[in-house]
């Protein structure tokens, strides 16, 4: 078939880079993901309404978005390893704060600090991926990095819930910070400098670099597509545990098992989708996954009291669609910017993604209603319908991204990684 491509193998150092980026993403994703299973505990312990809890989630997203915009102009001015380490250490500090605060206002403040640093880490990682891997390798790389999401559900979330049930909701944050500390040491001593992009940097001013990046029409298509993609996750996930417990009647003891089953399924699915994205047209994989997501979201968000085994099946099917969209879409978007713009592009992209997600989380908190601590959530299905409409729009936008990438890579203008000695 014309679409079939030959698989390019990884070097030994590339394999290490994939591992360290995946484990870094694991800790950052876990810090965000743990808010969902802790949602019901926090809402009851701090006596929070859905609107106030939605603000806890959106506080991280908004601060991450602002941080991304503020750092975008500088993102291509430094060694990416040093940049990653700086923000990762800040993320660890913010997570420690989340583990020691004792009130709602302080928790919001701690999430803001964590977002200021943690929200930039993903964009730096994506710039590193684009520097070290060709477009034909990035589907597999994204598959492995996105496995951090599944690993956080298999290991992180159940352990986090166990710690929360045993020692309170502070414990999971301190545990994440301890793990991240070990990862930071590995980055400092094992990851090589990633600075070849400095040799081809044209903009002397950080502000000019930011403006030039924002001014490019092709880049704005990618920004819009990825921002909309984040809306679904930020709408559903913050209230996922509360919906499962209060509407589907899943117990607190069954909840970790539910997340573990979903996480295990993503660990199996992600590498397969990553490989398919590198051997088959990335947009086709994205479109199929999006249609799958539309169907499963429509079913899941309209469930009422449901047996645990059936909830597990629906949850697995829905997460398979949601996560399978992220791999091909991210691989495509990383191919849009030229080498000297990658850091700025990824920072702006991540920033707009986080801001859109923050708006979505706050908006979801205003739509979802809960009359008291133990009553079912109302209007959760409305979120599902909104996500379906947005998913249809993202298919159209990602088609434009795919056409743009094919046009540019055919001329070999964008598909040139800045590879250090690997």
N, C-alpha and C positions, 0 to 999 in steps of 0.2 A: 504493500500500500504506500501511497505517496506520503502519508502523514507519519509513517513509521520512521524512527530515528535510532541510530546506533547509540547504545549506552556508553558514556565516557566514565571510566573507573576513577575512584578517588585515590589520591596519594596518601601516604601514611600521616603526614601532617594535616591534610585536609580532614581525615577521619577524626583526628584529635580536635581540630577546630569545630567540627560538627558536634562532637561530644560536649565540649566546654560551652558552646553556645546553647545547646539543648538543655544542659543542666542549669545554666543561668536563667534561661526562659522558664524552666520548671519552677524555680524559686519565686520569680516575679509573678508568674501565672498563679501559683499557689497562694501567694499573698492576696491576690484579687479574688481567686475562686473561693477561698475559704469564707469570704463574706456571704456567699449564698447559703451554705449549710449552717453558718452561724446566724443567719438572718432571723430564724424563728427564736433562737435563744436570746439574741440581742433585743429583739422587739419585746420579748416578755420581761427580760431582766432590767432593761432601761426604760420600760413602759413607752415604747415608741409606736407611733402610728406608721402605716406604710409610707406616707409622705416624708416623714422625718428620716426613716431608714433609707429611702430613695436618695435623700440628700447626703447621707454618709457615703453611699456608693458614688454619687455624682461629684462629690467633693474631690475624690481621688482623680476622677476623669478630667474635671475642669483644670485642676492644678497641673496635671500631666500635659494637658493641651497647651496651657500657657507656657509651661517650661519648654515644650517642644518648639514653639514659635520663638521664644527668647534665645534659644541655643542654636536655632537653625543656621543663622549666619556664620556661626563659629564651627559648625559640625565638620566642615572640610578643612579647617585650619590647624587641626591637631592630629597627632597619631591616634588612630581609632582605639588602640589598646588602652592608652592612657585615659581617653575619654570614657570608655566603657568602665574602667576601674574606678574613676572618680564618681560617676553617677551610681555605680553599684554600691560603693561604700555609703553614699548618701541614702540610698534605698534601705540599706541595713539599719542605719540610724533611725529612719522613719518607722520601720517595722518594730524596732525596739520600743519606740514611743507608744505605738499602738498596744504593746504588751504591758504598759505600766499605767496608762491613763485610767481614770475611774469615773468619768462622767461623759455625757453625750457631747457637750461642746468641746471638751478636750479630745474626744475620739475623732470628731470632725477635723480638728486642727491637726491631729496626728496623721490622718488620712491625706490631708493636704500636703504635709511634708513628704510623706511617702510617695505621693503622686508626682511631686516636683522632680524627684530623682528617678523613681521607678518607671515613669511614663516615657522617658527618653531611651531607656535601655533597649527596648525592642527595635527602635529605629536605628540605633548604633549597630545592633546585631545584624539587621537586614543590610546595612551598608557594608559590613564585613563580609556577609555572604556574597553580595554582588562583587566585591573586590577579589574574593578568593575562588569563586566558582563560576563557570560558564553558565549560560542560560540552559543548556542541555543537561546540566547537573542539578539545577536549583529545585526542580520538583522533588527529587529524592531528599535534598537537604531540608526543604520545608517539611517534608513528611516526617523526618526524624526530629526536627525542632518542634513541630506541632505535637509530637508524642509527649512533650512535657505536659500538655493539657491532659492527656490520658493518664500519665503517670501521677499527676497531682490528684486525680480522682481515685486511682487504685490505691496509692500509698498515702498521699498527703491528706486528702480530705477525711478518709476514715480515721487516720491517726489524729488529725486535728480535732475531729469531733470527739474522739475518745478523750483527748487531753482536755477539751472544753467541758465535757461531762464530768471529768474527774477533778479538775483543778480550776475550772472557770474559763470564760471566753478569752482571757488574756494569754493563756498558755500556748495556743497555736501560733500566735504572732512571735513569741519568744523562740519557739522551736524553729520557725522559718528563718529567723535572724541568725540562729546558731548554724544552721545548714549553709546559709548564704555566706557566712564568714569563712567557712572552709573553701567554698567555691572561689571567693575573692583571692585567697592565697594562691590557688591554682592558676588563676588568670595572671596574677602578678609575676609568677615564676616560670610558667610554662608557655603562655601565649607569646608569639613573636610580635615585634612592632609591626604595625600596619600603617605605613606612611608614604607609600609610593604615589598616592593621589596628590601629595603636597607638591610634587614636581610639575604637575600640569595645572595647578590652580592659577586662574587668571584674575579673579576679583581680589583686589587688595583690601577693600573694605568689607567687613562682615555685613553691614547694612546693605551695601550694594549687592552682595552675594545673595542675600535673602530676597531682595526685590527682583533681581534677575531670575531667580528660581520661580518665584510666584508669577512672573510675567509670561512664562512660557505656556502657551495654550495646551500643548500635548501633556504637560505635567498636570494641569488643572483637571484634565479628564481622569487621570489616575487618582488624584486627590478626592474627587467627588465619588468615584466608584468605591474606594476603600472606606470612606467616611460612612456611606450608606450601609456597607456591609457590617459595620460595628453596631449599628442601631439594634438589630435583632437580639444579639447577645446581651447588650446592656438593658434591654427591655424585659426579657424573660428571666435571665439568671438571678438577679437580685431577689426575686420573689419565688424562685424555684422550690426551695425547701418549705417555705410557708404554704405554697400551693399544694405540695405533696402531702404535707401533714394535715392541713386543715380542710382541704377539698377532697383529696384522694384517700385520706385516712391512713397514710403511711405512718408508722410509729417512729419515734426518735431512734430506736434501736435498729429499725429497718433502713433508716435513711443512709447510714454509711455503706450498707450493702448495696443500696440502689446506685450510689455514686461509684462504688467499686466496680459493679457490673458494667456500667456505662464507660468507665475509664478503661477497663480491660478490652472492651470492644474497639475503642479508638486506637489502642496500642496495636491491635491486629490490622485495623483498616488503614491507618495513616501511612505506613510504609508502602502498602499496595497502591494507594491513591497517588503517592509521590512518584512511584515508578511508572504508573500509567500516565501521569502528567508529563513525564520526560519522553515517553514513547508514543503517546497519542496526543492529538491537539489539546492544549490546555483549556481552551475555551469550551470545547465539547464536554470535558470532564466537569467544568464549572457549571455549565447549563444543566446537565443531568443531575448533579448534586443539588442545584437550586430547586429544580422541580420536585425532587425527592423531599427537600426541606419544606416546601410549600404544603405538600400533602400531609406530612407527619405533624407539622405545627398545627394545621387545621384540626387534626384529630386530637392531639394531646391537650391542647388548651381548652377543649370542650369536654374533657372527661369529668366525671363526678366521682363518687365513691367507687373504687376499682380495686380488684385483687392485686396483691403485690407482684405476682408473676407477670400479670398483664401490663402493669405500670412499667416494670423493668423492660419488657419487650418494646413498648412504645418509646421509652426513654432512649434505649439503644438505637432504635431506628431514626429518631429525631436527631440525636447527637451525631450519628454517622453522616447525615446530610449536611448539618451545620459545619462540621469540621472538614468534610470533604470539599466544601466550597473554598475554604481558607487556603489550602495548599496551592491549587492552580492559580487562584487570583493573586496571591502574594508573589508567586514565581513570575507571573506576567508583569505585575507592577514594578518589581525590582529591575526589569529590563527597560523601563521607560527612560530613566535619567542617564546622561552621559557621565563618565567616570568622575569628572571634577565637580559634579553637582550631587553626587549620590548622598553624601551626608546631609546636606541641606534638604534635599528632596525627601529623604526618609524621615527627617525630623518634622518637617511640615506635614507630611503624610500622616505620621503618627499623631501629631498634635491635633489635626482636624478630625482624625478618627476618634481620639479621646474626647474632644469637645462634643462631637456628634453623639458619642456614647453617653456623655454626662447629661446632655439635654434629654436623651432617650430615657435614662434612668429616672431623672426628675419628672419627666412627663408620665412615665409608667406609674410612678408613685402617686400622681394626681388622678390617674384613671382607676387604679386598683383601690378598692374600698374594703375595710375590715371593721365590722361594728364593735367587736371586742376581741380580746386576746385569743380566744379559742373558736371564733366563728369563721366560716369559710370566706375566702377572698372572693370578692365580686368583680365582674368585668375583666377577669384574666383572659377570657376568650377574645375580648376586644383588642388586646395586645397582639394576639395571634393574627387577627385580620389585618392589622396595620403592618405587621411583619411580612405577610403574604404580598401585600401591595408593593412594599419596598423591595422585596425579593425579585419581583417581576421587573422593576425598574433597574436593579443592579445587573440583570442579565443583559439588558440593552446596553448599559454603560460598559460592561466588561467585554462585550462584543466589539465596541469601539476601541477599547484598550488592546484587544487581541489583534485587530487590524493594524493599529498603529505600530505595535511591536514587530509584527511580520514585515511591515513596510520598511522599518528602520534596520532590522537585523538582516534583511535581504541585501542591504547595502553595507553590512558589517560596520555600522556606525555606533551601535549601542552595545553590542554583545562582545565587549572587550573587557575582561576582568583585569583588575590591577593586582597581579599576583606577586607576592613576595617570594623569597626562596622557600619553596615547599617541597 
